Amino acid sequence: MASQNQGKSQNLAAVLQTPKARLTTVSRPIPIPGPDELVVRNYAIAANPVDWKIQDFGAVINKYPTVLGSDGCGVVTAVGSAVSKFRIGDRVTGFAAVIYNNNLNHGAWQTYTVLREIATTKIPDRMTYEEGCVFPMAMATSAIALFVLLGIPRPTGQLTLQKSGLLIWGASSSVGVSALQLAKNLGFKVFATASPTHHQYLRSLGAFDVFDYHDPAVVGKIAASARSTGAPIKLAFDAVTEGTSARQSADVLTAFGSAGSKLVLVLPWSEKETKPEGMEISMTVAGRTGTDKSELGAWFFNDYLQNALRDGSIVPAPKIEIAGGGIAATQKVIDKLKAGVSGKKLVPKPKDHHIYYFKMPLFALPLSTATKASTSARVHFTSRLPTRKRKRASSSSSEEDDAQQYSSGLPAASTNPLSLTPDEIAQYRLAGLDLNEEIPNVPGWPHRRLPAEKKWFTPDVKTKERDRKGKGKGRVNDVEGEDGDNKAVPVQETNRALHGPKLRMQHLSVLTAVLQRCIQEGDIPRASRAWALLIRAQVAGAGVDIRSSGYWGIGAELLTRGGETKARNRFHADSDSDYEADDEDNSNVRDRELNEGGWGSKDGREMAKAYYERLILQYPYKRQFHGSVSALDFWPAMVTCEIYGIQHERQQSLKRIARAEEKDEDEYASDSDSDVFEDAESHVSEEDGDAAAIEQRRKDKRNWRKAEKIWAQKDEARQTALLAAENLAGRMDELMTSPPFSDSQTLLRLRGMLALYIGDLGVPAMPIQEYGEGNDTDRRFSIRQGISDHERGKRNLVEEQTKARKLFKKIADSGEDNLDLGGLYLGDDQDEMDVSDEE
């Protein structure tokens, strides 16, 4: 077992000594993990309704004293012998198991909590601990509800759009928002209920339609909306099960027929209510992910949820409300939750809380180990390595001086990782060491502190004017002027080797030239190495600021294009290369392959997005430095890349469909006796006519089936792009609720253009009409559903155009004319956008 639980650290815990007692704060021993467990140092803990219910009713827990709490987020400090997916220093969140194993070491309301490996998830670097602690138990509850009780298959790859809808009652609760995101990712049209104040937020998470559960006619409105969109609701999840919610959820299902429908609750069905006949009603229990459904739990937490958090298809929800006081204030937090909190998660914040980002950013550099420890939580891209002139002396004396002058101050052997500052943790990471490993016995490891003062560089070329008299006389160029006098001429010392600042400036010039040349030629790996060297460079003891130098944009381009094949040309050709400059055919094929993927790659765009998210966290907007490059600049760049990615992926899907169509045509033409459409011929009687008529019917049937298949594939690509665009629009709407983002012309324009794009995507093509008469009820229903979706999309198009027009009008009203919106056309029945100043 690996561990870093050393030193004087204490485990402060909120303990429930007996059933129905008040919580008391005590200091407990730091727990030791079992073989398949890990210990996490909690930096954020979230309150759940089950906490106060256990305390008030004495239910669930049968062993006291105990520690409550199911949601904790922090850093791994110890791992068991059988743990393979996590290591010390990982930033994780997890579902604490105390409610189903009665082990108080597994309760979240303490400084150190034991988590099972199968219930733990790594969180992305961009996610704070407060965000990471709000969803584990809710996700476990929703996973059992959807994948086990409702019987929805696990996702296997590309999104599969479902033909039916899914109802989530109480969608603004922590369980509700978790189930909403899962159902959205599974391809369902989600119909949700919540208070009106939460409707916009739920739509941003992916809800198809949202209703006020206080409305007496809410059941009928939900059923009418589902029918109008052709998405019958046969599955429902009541995420609150309070009052009449279970009965109303059942009534919605009954409107589409009770037979075969399924309803999942978070509490038992009331014995006073009669269950609808033919309806399957069950109750979800989060603890099953660690008991009889542990295989599902391991897949869900270690694989699916971790990947979804990384790619952004699942975001931390619900919203967070910080409650001060830390673990000592646990009882107050639980009391506040019992009194009533809507649409938020209570998270107490310890007084000594710091958010430590353990993962080094891309191309990050070691930080200074100055004697005064830094309290900053951010790891910057720039480095401030010392620039020190070395005297020509023996190596032994130099090493002794270095050891005396540049002592790192770190212990010679192992150390207590919990006492390390973020700078020191970053140094360990850079050196490739675990936090509990021994420090190398090297003077000044891993680098030396900053010099006391900066020394600015001098001009590249020195000129010395020397008189004919005195020293240097022999090196003076005497030039005889017209008047016959000899004059002293400046001598440019160009023969001496460059050193110090001059050599460094020359080095930067060469690297910059290499960088630009490689980018131009498409040699991205080499350009990336040059860029990394540039941002590590030192000028007068100061590192390069990627914001002021513009290198932040180049970094994003390199990441985006990282998956491209290196463009071969005459400058890269060598004896081992298969490139032939005179092979025009090969060159053309290669060019087509390079351009097929568009600009950059999908993985590259994801990396660029993560890169921008780190920059946004590292350089937030500050009003007093309005002119500085900050999150206000990084957000539009990231949004632009995402919009391009959405559009490009859809275009690529359409190209693949077109190529498959051409391939089918070729195969059919070469093999007219193919039996692919043999079933079509079976419907044609031999008595219906001659061979030509039979062949024509076969051809018509084949063409209809082919058109229907292509329509379905194109519509799937459209819906995938629409879902991604709506998710991006929701994030932008949340960002642009306050200045300066709400007043940014660039963001307003992007959001307006995105609204127009969403409007266009929201209108599906008319479905392919049924071939012949036919008696296929399902097919006729599908056609009617397609027509209904088309009409609904046209209405949504008008709404999105109106929204875009308001955004563009806001830009025009600002009085600035740097963005050209003149002549923008928004619909057949609207005038062109007029943004000119009124006289």
N, C-alpha and C positions, 0 to 999 in steps of 0.2 A: 504493500500500500504506500503510495506517495502522499506526502502531506507537507503543508506549510503552516499548520496551526501551531506556532511556536511563540515564544516570548510571553509578554504580559497581557496579551489580548484576553478579553473576557467575553462571555456569552450572556448578554443581557436578555432576559425572556419575560414575557407577560404570561404568567401561569394561572390556570384555573385549578385551584386546590381541591374543590369539591363541586358537585353538581349545583347549579344555580347560584354559585358564589360570584363575588366580584373579582376581577383580575388583580393580581398583585405582581409587582415587578421584582424579580430576583435575579441573581447571578448564578448561572448553571455551568457545569463543565462543558468544554467544547466537545461535541460528539465525535465519535470515530465511525467512519463509514464501513458498511459490510462489503462483501466482494463485488456486488453489482450496484453499489451506491456511491454517491459523491457528496461531499460537504460543500455548501455554498455560503459564502459570507454575504448576507443580505444587505443591499444598499437601498432597496425599496420593497415595501410590502403593501398589498392591497386588502381592503376589508371586503368581505362577502356577507350576504344576508344569512348564510348558514352559520356564521360566527355567533351572531346574537341569538339565533334560534336554538343552537346547542346550549348556549349559556342560560337562556330563559326556561327551556323545556327539559333540559337534562337528557336530550336524545342523542342518538348516534354513538357518542363516546361512552364506553363502559369501564374505563380504567382511569383512575385519578391518582395524583395530580396529572394534568395534561397541559399541552400548549396548543392553542387553536391556530387557525390560519392555513389557507390553502394556496395562496399566490405569493411567491417571492421571487426576487430578481437580484442577481449579484454576480460574484466572481467565484469560480471553483477554487477551493483551497486544499482539498484532499480528494483522492479517488481510490476506489476499491481495487482489489487485485484483478477482478474480471472486467473492469470498465475499459472499453476500447474506443469509444466515440468521443470522449472528452479528456481534457488534460488540465492541469493546474494553470490558472490564469485565464481560462475561457470565460467569456461573458455569457451568462445563461439565464434563462427563466424556466420555471417548472411548477408542476402541480404537486404540492406537498401531500403526503399520503396519510396524515394523521386521522382523517375522518374514516378511513377504512382499515387501517392496521393498528390504531390505538397506541402508537408509539410516539411519546411526546418529543423525541428527537426529530420526528418528521413534521412537526408543526412549524408554520411560517413565522409566527410572532416571536422571533428571537433573532439574535445576531447571526448565529450559525445554524443552518438547517440542513438536515440530511434529505437528499432527493434520490429517488430511484432513477437509474439510467434511462429506463423506458419512459419516464415522465418528464424528461428534461430536453430543452431546446436551446440551441445557440441563437443569440440575437445579433442582428447586423450592427456594425460599428456606428451607424448613423442613429441608432435607437437609444434613447436614454433608459436608465433603470426604471424610472417612474412609468414610462410607456410600456416597458417590458413586463411589468408585474400585473397588468390589468386584465389579462385574458386567459391564463393557463387553465384554471378550473372551468371557466365558461366554455372554452374550446373543447375540453374533455366532455363536458355535459352535452354539447352540440354534436360532437363526433359520435357518441353512443346513439343519440336521437336519430341522426341522419343515416349513418352507415349501418347501424344494427337494427333499430326498431322500425324505421321507415324503409329499410331495405334498399337504399340507394347504392349502386355499385361504386367502388373506389375509382377515382380518376386514373386513367392509364397513360395519358399523354395529352394529345390535342383536345381542346374543349369540345364536348358533345352537347349540342343544344337539345334541351328536352321539349317535348310537345305539350307537356302539362305544366300547370302552375303549382306553386307551393306557398302556403299561407304561414306566416310567422306572426303570432299574436304577442304583443308586448315587445316589439322589435327594438325599442330603445334601451332595454335592459342589457346588462353585460352578456347574458346568455343569448339574448335576441340579436345583438349586433354580431356576435360570433357566428350564430347560425345563419344569419343573413349573408355574410361574406362567404361562408362555405357553400351555401345553396347557389349563390351567384356564380361561384367558380365551377360548380357542377352543371351549369347550363340552364338553371331554372329561371323562369320569370317569377320573381318573388313579390308577393302581395303582402304588405306589412301593415300593422296597426300601431299607433303611438299617439302621444299628445301632439297637437299641431306644432308646438315649438321645436319638435325633433324631426319634422317631415323632411326638411331640406337636407339635414345631416344624413338621414337614412338613404335618401336618393343618391347622395354622394358616395355612399358605400355600396350602391348597386341595386337598391330596391326598384322594382319596375313600377309599382304604384303604392301609395301610402294613404291610409285612412285614419280618421279620428275615432278611436274606440269609444269615445263618449257619445257619439252620434247614435241616436236610437235606430236609425235605418242603416247602420254600418254593414250588417250582414248582407242585405240586399244590394248595397252599392258594391261590395266586394264581388259578389256573384255576377252582377251586371258587367263590371269591368273585365272580369275573367272571360265571360262569354263573348264580349265585343272584340277581344283580342284572340279568340280561339285557343285559349289556354285553360281548359277545365282543371279545377283544383280537386285533386284526389288525395293529397298529402298535406298535413297541417302539423305545426309545432306550436303549442302554447307555452311560451317561454316565461310566463309569470304564474299562471294558474291561480288567480285570485278573483274573488267575486263570481261573476258569471262568464269569465273568459273561456273556461273549458266548454260550457254549453254553447256559447256563441261560435267558437271555433268548430264545434261539431255541426252547428246549423249551416255553416258555410259549406262543409263537406256534403251535408245532406242535400243541399241545393243541386248538387251534381250526381246524386245517387250514393246512398250509404254503402252499397255493396262494393267491396274491394277497396274502400277508402281506409286511410290510417291516420290516427291522431296520437301524438305524443305529448305528454304533460310533464311538468317538473315536480308536481305533487299528485297524490292519488286522486282519482275521480271521486266526486262526492257520492256517498252512499244514498243521499236523498234524491239524486238525479237518476233517471232511467237512461241506460246506455242505448244509443241508436242501434237498431238491428242491422247486422251485417258489417258494422264498423269495428275495426280493430283499434282498441285504445290501450295504451301502455304508458309507463312512466320511466323517464331516463334517470340514470344514476351515474355521476361522473366517475365514481370509484371503480366502475367496471373496467375502465381502461387499465387498471392495475391488478385486476383479479381474473375473472373468467374471460375477459377480452384483452388480455395483456399483449397479445400479438398485434391487435389493432392499435393499442396504445403506443407500442414501440414504433410501428410504422408512422403513426400520426405525428408524434412529437419529434422523433429523431429524423424523419424524412420529410413528410409532406409539409408540416407546419414550418419547419426550418427553411425549406426552399421557398415557400410562399411568402414568408417574411422577408427573405432576401430579395426576391424579384418584385415585391410590392403588391402582389395580388391579394394579400391580407395585410391590413394595417392595424396598429394598436387601437382598440376601441373597447369601451366607450371613452368619452372625454374624461380628463383627470381633474380632480379637485384636491389640491395639496392641503393637508392638515398638519400643522407643526407639532413638535413634541417628541417625535420618534416613538420607539417602543414603549417608553414610559407613558405615553398618551393613548395607548391602545384602547383602554376602556372608554375614554371620551369619544374616540373615533367610532367604536361599535355602537355607543349610545346615539351618536348623531345619525348613523346609518339606520338604526331602528326607528328613529323619529321620522325618517323619510328623506330619501335623496332620489332625484329623478334624472336619468340619462347621464349620470356621472359615476365615477369610481373614486372612493376616498382613499388617498395614499398619504400616510403620515411621513413627514420628512425629518430624519434625525438632525440634531443641531450640528453634528460634526460631519454631515453628509458631504461627500465629494463625488462627482461623476468622473470616473477614471476611464479613459479610452485606451485599452491595452494594445489594441492592434495598431501597428504603425501604418500611416498613410502611404499611398503609392509614392515611391522615390523619396521616402522620408529620410531624414538625416539624424544622427545622434544629437542630443541636446546637451547643453552645458551642465556640468556638475559643479556649479558655483557653490560656495560654502553656505549661502543662504538658500534653503530649499524653496523651490517654486510651488505655489499653490494653484497654479493654472491647470485646468483640466484638459487643455487643448495641446495637441502635438503639432507644431508648425512645420510647414514644408521647408522653410528657410533654415539654414544652419549658421551658426556663428563660431566656427572653429577658429582657433587663434592663428595669427600670422606672426611668426617670431623669427627674427634673423638669427641664424646659427653662427657662432664663431668657429673658426677653424681651430679645433683643438683635438686632443686625443679622445677616442671613443669612450674610454673608461671614465675620464673626468666629466665628459658630457653626460653620460648616463647617471653619474652620481648627482650632478647638478639637477638633472631632470627629476630624479627621485626625490630630492629635497624640495624643489620648487613646485612640483606639480603632483603632489600627493592627492589622490582622489578622495581620501577620507573614508573609503568603504572598508568593511571588515575584510580580513585576509582569507577567511574561509566562508562558511555559509552564513546567511543572515535571515532575519525575520522578514519575509516578503510583505507582511502587512504594514510594516513600518516604512516601506519604500515610498518615495515620492513618485508622482507620475513620470518625471524626467528620468529617474533611476530605472523605473520599470521599462521605459522606452529603450534605455541603454541595454538592458538584459535582452530585450527582443532583438535589437539590432545585432547583438553578438550571437544570437541563436541559442541562448541559454534559458532553461527553465528558471523560474523565480527562486527555487529552492536549491539550485546547484551552487557549487563552490565558485568563487570569483578567481580568475587567473591571477597568479602572483606576478603581475607585470606592473612596473612603475607607471603611474598615470593612466591605468586602464579605466574605461575604454577610450578615453581621450582627455585632453587637458582643459583646464578652465579657461575662461576668457582672459585676454590680456587686459591690463589695467587701463590702457588708453589706446585709442585708434591712431594710426599713423597714416596719413593720406599719402597717396602715391604722387610722384613727381612726373613732369612731362616725359614722354617717351625718348626724346632726343635732346641731349645737352649740347649747348654750344658754348664754347669758351673763346673769348677774344684775348689773345695773348700778344704781348708786346715783343718786339724783336729783342728787347733786352731781358736779361734774367733767365729764369728757368723756362724750359720749353722752347728756347730759341731755335733749337735744331728742328722743331716740328712745325714751325710757322711757315706758311706759304707766302712768300714775298711776291707781290705783284706790283709791277712798276706802272704807275699811272701816266697820264699824258703830260703831267707837269714834272715827271721825272722822279717824284718822291715815292719812296716805298711805304705802303700802307698795310696795316695789320688787317688780315681777312679772317673772319670767323672760321674755325676749323670744326667740322661736324664729325664727331667721334662715332663712326658707324662700324668700325672694324671690331670693336670690343663685343664680347658675348653678352647677350641680354641676361639680366638677373633681377630678382626681386619683383617689384610691381610691374616693371616693363615686360618681363617675361610672362607675368600673369595676364596682362592685358593682351599680349600677343596670343596667348593660349585661348583666351575667350574669343578672340577674333576668328581663330581657326575653327573652334568648336561651332561657332555660329554659322560659319560658311559650310561646314560639314552638315549641320542640321538642316539648313535651307536646301542644300543640294540634294540630300537624301529624301527629303519630303517631296521635292519636285520630281525626283526620279521614281518615287514609290518604294524606296528601300526603308520601310517603316521600322524594322528591328534596329538597323543601324542609327536611324534618326532618334529612336527612343533612347539608345545608349548615349548619344550626344546630348540630348535634352537632360538626361539624368546627371551627366557630368556638369552641365551648365548651371543647374540649380544648386549644385554642391560647391560651385566656385566661390572664391573669396575675393573681395575687393576692399583693400584697406581694413581687413579684419571683419568686414560685414558680408553676410551672405546675400545672394541675389533674391530680391523680392519678386515673386512670380506675378504679383498683381501689377506693380508699377512697370515691370518690364514687358508685360503682355505674354509671358510664357504660360500663363494659365490656359489661354486659348489654344496654344500649341499643344499643351499636354492633353487637352480633351480631343484634339484632332488625332493625335498619335494613338490614344486609346481606342477611338472609334474605328480607326483604320488598322488596328492591330491584327485583325484576321485576314487582311488582304494578302494575296500572293505578291512577292517582291517583283516589281516591274523590271524585267530584264532589258538592258539596252547595251549599246556598244561600250559604255563605261564599265559595265559589270561583267562583260563576257570574258571568259578565261579559257584555258586549255581544257579544264575539266567540265566546262558548261556544255549543255546540249543546245545552247542557243546558236542559231545560225542567222547572221544578219541578212543574208540574201534569200532566206526562205520566206517569201512573202505570205504564202498560205499559212504556215505555222504562226507567223506574226499576227495575221488577221484572226485566226482562231483564238490565240492567246488574248488579244484585245477584247474579243467578244466575251471570253470567260471572265476577264477582269471587270468588265462593265456590267455583267449579268447581275451581280450582287448589289449594284448601285454604289453609293458612297459609304464605305465602311462595311461592317458586318453586324449581325444581330447581337452577338456576344460583345463585340466592341462597343456598341451603343449602350448595352447594359453596364459595362465597365465605366463608360463616360458618365452615365447617370449617377452611379455610386460616387464617382470622383467629384461631380458637381455637388452632390449632397454633403460630402465632407467639407468642401469649400464653403458651402452655405452655413454649416455649423461652425466652422473655424473663423469665418469673417462675416459676422452678422452686421446688419446695417446699423450705423450709429449716426444719429442726427447731427452731432457736432462735427462729424467728418463726412459730410454729405457728398463731397466730391471724390472720395476715395472709392476704389473698386471694392464692392461688398456683395452681400447676398442679393441686393437689388440688381446687380449685373449678372450674377450667376443663375438666378431663377429663369430669366428669359432665355438664356443660352440652353439650359437644361430642357425647358419646355419645347423649344424649337427642335432640339434633337429628338425628343419623344414624338412630336407630331410627325416629323419626317419618318421616324421608324414605323409608326402606325400606317402611314400612307404607303411606304415602301413594301411592307409586309403584305398589304392587300394587293398591291400591284403584282408582286411576285406570285401570290396565290392565283390571280387571274391569268398570269402567263403560264403557270403550270397546268391550269385547266385547259387553256388553249392548245398547249403542246399535246396534252393527252387526247384532246379532240382530234387533232391532226393525225396522231398515231392510230387512233381507232379507225379513222377514214382509210388510212393506208392499209391496215390489216384487213378491213372489210373488202377493199378493192382487190387485194391479192388473194383473198380466200372467200369467194362468193358462196361457197358451200358451208360456211361456218354455221355452227349450231347454237350460237349465242342467243339468237332470238327464235329458237325452235318452238318455244311455247306460243309465240305469236301465230305461227302457221297452224298450230293445233286448233285455233279458233275458227279457221277457215274451212268450210266444208268443200268436199270435192265437187259438190253439185252447184257451187256458187258461181261458176263461170270457168272460162278457159284459163290456161296457165299464165297468160299475161296479166289477167285480173288478179290472180292469186299472188303473183310476184309483186304487183303494185301494192296490194294490201300489206304484204310483208314489209315492203319498203316504208310505207306510211307508218306502220306500227313501230318499226325500228327507229325512224326519225323522231317520232313522238317520244319514245322512251329516252332516246339520247338527249333531246331537248329538255325533258323533265329532269334528267340526271344533272345536266350542266346547270340548269336553273338552281337546283338544290345546292350544288357546290358553290356557285357564285353567291348565293344568299348566305351560306355559312361563312364565307370570307367577309361578306358585308357585316354580318352580326358580330363577328370577332373584332373587326375594326371598330364597330360602333361601341362595343363594350369597353374596349381600351380607351377610346376617345372620351366616353362619358366618365370613366374613372379619372382621367387626367383633368377633365373639366371640373369635377368635384373637388380635386385637390387645389386647383386654381381658385375656385370660388372661396374655399376656406382661407387661402392665403390672402386674397384680395378683399378681406373684410375690413382692413384697417390700413391707414397710411404707413409708409409711403407706397406700398404695393398697390393700394386701391387707386392711386393717382398716377401710376406709371403708364405712360403712353404706350410703351412697348408691350407691357403685359395686357393692357386694355385691347390693343390691336390683336394680339395673339389670341386672347379669349374670344374676341368677336369673330375672328376667322375660324376658330375651333367650333364656335356655335354654328356657323354656316356649314362647316364640314359635317357636324353631327346631324344637322337638319337634312343634308343630302343623303347621308348614310341611313337615316331613319326611314327613308321611303323605299321599301323593297320593290323589286320589279313585279309586275303582275304575273300570277302563276300561269303555268302552261295549261291550257284548257284540255279537258279529258278527251282522249281519242275515241271517236265513235260515240255510241250511246252509253253502253256500259252500265253495270249495276253495282259497282264497287262503292259502298257507302263511305268507307274510310277515305277513299280518294276524293269523293265529292266534298266531304267535310274538310279535307285538307285544302281544296281549292277555295272553298268559302272562307276558310281561315286566312289564306293568303290574300284574298281580296280585302278582307277586313283589316289586315295588317297594313296593306297598301293605303287604304283610306285614312287609317289612324296616323300613318307616317306623314301623309300630306298635311294633316292638322298640326302635327309636331313640327313640321318644316316651317310653317307660318310662325309658330311660337319661337323657334330658334332664330328666325330672321328678325323678328321683333326684338329679341334679346340682343342680337348683334347690332341692330340699328341704334339701340340705346347706348351701347358701349362706344360705338363710333361717334355718336352725338356728344358723348362726354369728352372725347378727345377734341372734337371741334370746338366745344364750349370753353376749353381750357385756354384758347387764344393762341396756342402754338401751332405753327404750320409746317413743322418739320416732317410730318407724316402725311403722305399724299393719300387722301381718301376720296378725292373728287371723282365722280363718275361711277362710284361703286353701285352696282345694281342688286337690289334685294327683292326679287320676286316679280311675277308677271304683272301684278296689279299695283306695284309701288313705283314711285318715281325714283330717279337716280338720287344717290346720296349727295345732298348739297351741303358742303361744309364751308362755303365761302362766307366771308363776313358780310353781315347785312349793313346796307348803307343807312 
